[in-house]
Amino acid sequence: MIPVNEYIIQEVFCINLKWYRYNRGLTQEELAELCNLTPKYISDLERGKFCPSMAKLQDIGRALNIHPYELLKPDHLDDVVEFKRVDERR
C-alpha cells in the first residue's frame, strides 16, 4: 500500500472522485449532470486544479450515492496505478 503521508487531502480527493465515478460507470459528463456542475469542473476536480466547496462535496457524494467523507478517505490509493493503465489505453 502507498503510505498515506505521501498524499495531501486534495490528491486523496482526486483519486477517490475518479475511483467512485469510474466504478459507478459514470462519465464526467454524466456525473456533472447529476451534480448540476459542468463536465470541465469535474475534470478539473479530478486533476486537482480546484477543491470543491462543502456544498459541492455533498452534491457529488449524493450523486455517487456515498457519504461525502468517503471522498476524503485514503482507501483507494492502491488503485492509482490501475487508473493510469486504463487511461493510457483510451
PyMOL commands that set and color helices and strands:
alter all, ss='L'
color gray80, all
select helices_A, chain A and resi 4-6+9-23+28-35+39-46+54-64+68-71+77-89
alter helices_A, ss='H'
color red, helices_A
deselect
rebuild
show_as cartoon
